[in-house]
Amino acid sequence: PAPSAEQYEANCAVCHLDGNSTAPTPSLIGSPVLAAPPQQLIRIILRGQSGVSLIDGKVAGGIMPAQDSLTDEEIAEISNYVRATFGKGGEPVTPEFVAKIRAETEETPKRNGE
């Protein structure tokens, strides 16, 4: 598999499975996060998220732990992979863009659910 698929398998698939999770974690297919600007996805990867989500009329919950130990390159690869595979694609995410969002995220206090 491509490096981005390997990153997904190593860091995300244990909970999100093939993207169409039937576990308590939200399905990535049809996720509004993947349709949103990539900053939202990157922030969730960096900070994690908890609480209830409504995706395609289905309630999903659980806790996604922060993955801030991943490198900017790894987060860019994962972001591009999930957006292309489970979303509608979009402008490619670069490691430099992830670094910018990481710096902004570190300066911003967490909100409820993060």
N, C-alpha and C positions, 0 to 999 in steps of 0.2 A: 504493500500500500504506500501511497504518497506520505511524505513526512507529516502533513497536516492530519491525515486520517490516523496515523500512528499516535499523534498527540491526543486526538479525540479518544481513541481506544484506551490510552494509558491514563487519561485524566478525567474523562467525562462519562464514558460508556458504562461504567460500573453502576451508575444511577440512571442515566438517560437512555441506556440501552441503544437501540437502533434509531433513536429519535422519537419513536412512537411509544413512549414509556407507558406501561400500564401500572407501574409502581406508583407510590405516592408522589413521585417527582413529576413536574410538568412535562408534557410532551413538547418536543422541540418543533414538531410539524405543526404549522399554523400559529406558532408562537408570535404574539405581537412584539416581543422583544427583538425577534429577528427581522421584523418589518420596520422597526424603529431605526433611527441613526445608530451607528455602531458604538457610540459612546456608552449607550445604555447597557449593551451586552458586555462591553469591556469592564464597566463599573461592577456589574454583577459578578463577573469572573474574579475581579480583584477583591471585592468586599464580601462576596457571598450574599445570600438572601434567605429570609425566612418568612413564614406566613402563608396565606392562602392566595392562590392565583386562579383566575377564571380564563380558560383557554378553550376556544371552540365550544363554549357552553358546559365544559367539564371543570369541576373543582379539583384542584391539585394543591397539595401543601408540602410541608417538609422543610428541611433546612439544607440549603446548599452552602457548604463551608467555603470560606474565602480561599482563593487559589493564588494569593499574592506571591507565593514562592516561585511561581512559573516565571520564566523570563519574558521580556517583551516580545521576543521572536516567537516563543511558544504560544503566547496569547494571541498574537496576530495570526498564526497558523490555525489555531482552533477557531477563532472568530471567522476567518475566511471559509474554513471548512463547513462549519454549521450554517452559516448564512447561505452558502452555495448549495449544500446538500438538503437542508431542511427548510430554508427560507427562499427568498427570491434573488439571492445574490446581492449585488450592490458593488459599490466602489471598493476595491481591495483595501484591507486594513494593513498598514505598515508597522513595523516595530517602533518606528519613530512616533507614529500617532499613538500607539499604546503607551509609550514613555510619557507623552504629553498628558494623556488621561490619567496615568498613574500619579504623576506629579500633582495634578489638580485634585485627584481623589484623596491623596495623603493630606492635603491642606483643608479638606472639607470634613466637618464632623459627620458621623454616621446618622442616618435617619431611622425611624421605626422600620423594622423589617430588614435592615441591612446588618 
